[in-house]
Amino acid sequence: MYLLGLGLIFLVMKYFALGPVAAWEWWYVLSPFALAVLWWSWADWSGYTKKAAMSKEDKRRQERIDRNHDAIGTVGTKKKR
């Protein structure tokens, strides 16, 4: 996402001829977009995106379970078998 934001900033600066970016060639200005595509491709291919989503869901589920245990007062009352 940072690469996409950087690419948009460079694009606006090049279009309005602001700062040193105005003198850059277009492929320099557009390179963050290509890097963002490469990052997203790698993240999907490697499973990074899925792992991050599953981790986030697991954390939310555990927080909900802990919150419910606190609400009914059963924290630490589990019997050992």
C-alpha positions in Angstrom: 0.0 0.0 0.0 2.9 2.3 0.7 4.2 1.8 -2.8 0.9 2.7 -4.3 0.8 5.9 -2.2 4.3 6.8 -3.2 3.4 6.2 -6.9 0.4 8.5 -6.6 2.5 11.2 -5.0 5.2 10.9 -7.7 2.5 11.0 -10.4 0.9 14.2 -9.1 4.3 15.8 -8.7 5.3 14.9 -12.3 2.0 16.0 -13.8 2.1 19.4 -12.1 5.9 19.7 -12.5 6.6 20.0 -8.8 10.1 19.6 -7.3 12.8 17.3 -8.6 10.3 14.7 -9.8 9.4 17.0 -12.7 12.8 16.3 -14.3 12.6 12.5 -13.9 11.7 10.2 -16.7 8.3 8.6 -16.7 9.5 5.1 -16.0 11.0 6.4 -12.7 7.7 7.9 -11.7 5.7 4.8 -12.6 8.1 2.3 -11.1 6.4 2.2 -7.6 3.2 0.9 -9.4 5.2 -1.9 -10.9 6.8 -2.7 -7.6 3.3 -2.8 -5.9 2.1 -5.3 -8.5 5.2 -7.4 -7.9 4.6 -7.3 -4.1 0.9 -8.2 -4.4 1.7 -11.1 -6.7 4.4 -12.4 -4.4 2.1 -12.0 -1.3 -0.7 -14.0 -3.0 1.6 -16.6 -4.4 3.5 -17.2 -1.1 0.4 -17.3 1.0 1.4 -14.3 3.0 -1.9 -12.6 2.6 -3.9 -15.6 3.7 -1.6 -16.2 6.7 -2.0 -12.6 7.8 -5.8 -12.8 7.4 -6.0 -16.0 9.4 -3.8 -14.6 12.2 -6.1 -11.6 12.4 -9.2 -13.8 12.6 -7.6 -16.0 15.3 -6.7 -13.0 17.4 -10.2 -11.6 17.2 -11.7 -15.0 18.0 -9.5 -15.4 21.1 -10.3 -11.8 22.3 -14.0 -12.6 22.0 -13.6 -15.8 23.9 -11.6 -14.1 26.6 -14.1 -11.3 26.8 -17.0 -13.8 27.2 -15.1 -15.7 29.9 -14.6 -12.5 31.8 -18.2 -11.5 31.4 -19.5 -14.8 32.9 -16.7 -15.1 35.5 -15.2 -18.4 34.4 -11.6 -17.4 33.9 -9.3 -19.9 35.5 -12.1 -22.3 36.7 -11.4 -25.0 34.1 -11.0 -28.4 35.7 -8.0 -30.5 35.0 -8.6 -34.1 33.9 
